[in-house]
Amino acid sequence: MNPQQAQTTIGQPNTTAILFFLAFVGLTLAITYWAARKTKTTSEFFAAGGGVTGLQNGFALAGDFMSAASFLGIAGLVALSGFDGLIYSVGWLVGWPVVTFLIAEPLRNLGKYTFADVVAYRLKQTPVRISAALGTLTVVAFYLIAQMVGAGNLIRMMFGLSYEAAVMIVGVVMILYVLFGGMIATTWVQIVKAVLLLGGATALAVMVLAKFGYSPLALFQEAVNQYGPEVLAPGKLVTNPLEAVSLGLALMFGTAGLPHILMRFYTVPNAKAARSSVFYATGLIGYFYLVTFILGFGASVLLGRGAITGVDKGGNMAAPMLAEAVGGTPFLGFISAVAFATILAVVAGLTLSGAAALSHDLWTHVVRKGKSPEHEQLRVARLASLGLGILAILLGILFKGQNVAFMVGLAFAIAASANFPALLLSMSWKGFTTRGAVASMVTGTLSAVLLIFLSPTVQVDLLGNKEAIFPLKNPGIITMPLSFLVGWLVSLLSPEHEASSRYAEVKHRMHVGAEADAPEHPAPGTTAAATPVTTPSTQTT
């Protein structure tokens, strides 16, 4: 079977894509209007009042995680690199059991709105929350840039709009979601987006397999015939074993440190629902990555690698081009609108997690020392959301034309280096202290940013230098152990009696939850955890 060399309509206005996009925006704005009427408190704004079920949160978690990088990026990587393109999806997927067994239940039992609640539970509030907010906002900023630039390029290619207009449309719609609907609207937008994405990707995979007698083996055999047996062998994309381990560490443990993922565990009524939501999310994401494997090989066989790179050098348009090849222009329009919906929903989740860091961690606990009234917290949260939305638009326009792949890697490297070590040490080590937590988070954030800047991705690919100062593209293998080591050493050198004396309380609550927490089965007509528990994390030390 020879690759198709048909002319593509990518880059021209697509009426179907515009209609599907308008339908999605209309539906989600209706959801936002409904959610806005239910969002009256900070608990509802940040955590949907704790009334999201495990299944609903599982879909929303999957929606949060299946970004444009997952759908467009991995399909493109597999199309251009074969089996090796799965390295990112395997790394991300393996991160979920870490979240299930180490993070989900303690996070739900100890925290309120952000992961900083857990780290600061038995430590001094002000320094810990400032350091945690620094890491959170850094991750959010780099993730936002990648999503906004991706959205601008996608709309420019799909709808025929200018890049700047596309970025502004994304920003304005996302601001409406978060500003008025908060976490309730964001959750349902994620659920709708996850269903659309899984349905669209499945339909595309079935249409591809139909050309090979519904046999994946026949598809892989055709790939071998065209590109040789090495297409099914690993080792091409990441040749250096140290590089592979470093990337794997960042992807695995970065998942357990992403602020917009961690925030989702506060939307469910209890720890049991938190565990089940991760179980559902893992299944959905695992299935999705299997489907992208089919899409990648289908694109390389049916389109040819030359045609894919001719439209987009990085291969990011492989899935939309494949949709056009097997389903015509209308199906291309549908898949394009789904890809755009994917970006829109992820940007909303990121903005909400950034607003939580600014409002809950910095304003309420640092500026107001835990004494901010409810109406003030909600007003500050909405102002923070508006500010982050405007910042996202400006950053998207500012970074036009840049290769933003390194920013996604940086977001995961920072999450794995700054957030995860402090989170794990605060829950598992009695001797962890305030100074240790601050040193760990600041070291993780700054070292990850510095080493990425010195890496080949920036020095060679972006700046055009002949060689890089730091040899690895992803610094996870250096920065994550460094963050653990610094946190451990500084804690040993600066013991804190009060922090260690309250560890037993943390351990008890981590496993059994707060005695005053919402019941497992709330009474009919009530919402579990609608009123969040006042924990010691609201006190000043």
Buried (B, 14 or more C-beta within 10 A) or exposed (E): EEBBEEEBBBEEEBEBBBBBBEEBBEBBBEBBEBBBEBBBBBBBBBBBBBBBBBBBBBBBBBBBBBBBBBBBBBBBBBBBBBBBBBBBBEBBBBBBBBBBEBBBBBBBBBBBBBBBBBBBBBBBBBBBBBBBBBBBBBBBBBBBBBBBBBBBBBBBBBBBBEBBEBBBBBBEBBBBBBBBBBBBBBBBBBBBBBBBBBEBBBBBBEBBBEBBEEEBEBBBBBBBEBBEEEBBEBEBBBEEEEBBBBBBBBBBBBBBBBBBBBBBBBBBBBBBBBBBBBBBBBEBBBEBBBBBBBBBBBBBBBBBBEBBBEBBEBBBBBBBBBBBBBBEBBBBBBBBBBBBBBBBBBBBBBBBBBBBBBBBBBBBBBEBEEEBEEEBBBBBBBBBBBBBBEBBBEBBBEBBEEBBBBBBBBBBBBBBBBBBBBBBBBBBBBBBBBBBBBBBBBBBBBBBBBBBBBBBBBBBBBEEEEEBEBEBBBBBBBBBEBBBEBBBEBBEEEEBEEBBEBBEEBBEBBEEBBEEBBEEEBEEEEBBBBEBBEBBBBEEB
